[in-house]
Amino acid sequence: MEREGGEDDEIVCLDESFFINDNYQLTTFTFGAQVIELHCLQSASTDFDLTGQLVWPGAVLLNDYLSKNAEMLQGRSIIELGSGVGITGILCSRFCREVILTDHNEEVLKILKKNIELHESSQNSLCCAELKAEKLEWGNSDQLNCILQGHPKGFDLVLGADIYIQICTIHQLVLYACFIVCNCFQQSSIPLLFDTVEKLLGVAREKKCKFILAYVSRAKVMDTLVISEAIRHGLQINEVTGTRAVVKNLEGVVFEVTLG
């Protein structure tokens, strides 16, 4: 904590650690026959883009879908975008041969790595894949190229759930315009997401790689933007039949995105 200004106009500046909530709870989730325990928050922390500290409805939707279609994971290599606490990647590790979990936030990466260690050290671990956490900010070519150096032919599947949720930091908030500012950040993240997806699918063209996106609708403008950005990047986006569902009072659906 720092203090600025004179005695009459003293301003207290709080550092980032003041806003970080790391009161994680060991929580159990069940998807079909698969039971997963991991550390997560029970409510969202929106400061400093720490939305990845809890399990969002989209991740529940995606894990339900994957647990019912586990054959699509067997022996595959997977990269997950915006992994958060790692619930989807950990589920996939029980079927895949390799899973790379990514996130761009350092604080989220800490809990992600902790959950990977918890899962791999569990006496009842069903993990049969190598699990690895990597830093990846969408649109960051250096970070993506670093990951692809170890995977020159790309991955079999790209996964993502509720990853378009991007909340601005406290330094970027103006109280009366909070919603407007946050909405702008949400929208600006979508083109960068599909920049990254386009490159991952392009590298793995021979594998006929797919991007499986669990999408939960929160605003009509976002619904339109996700589809239009996929198309603008030359990708085909199709709803997976039978996946539309209500999760925690929100309507969600699973999309399959491929090269055009």
Disulfide bonds with the S-S distance in Angstrom:
none
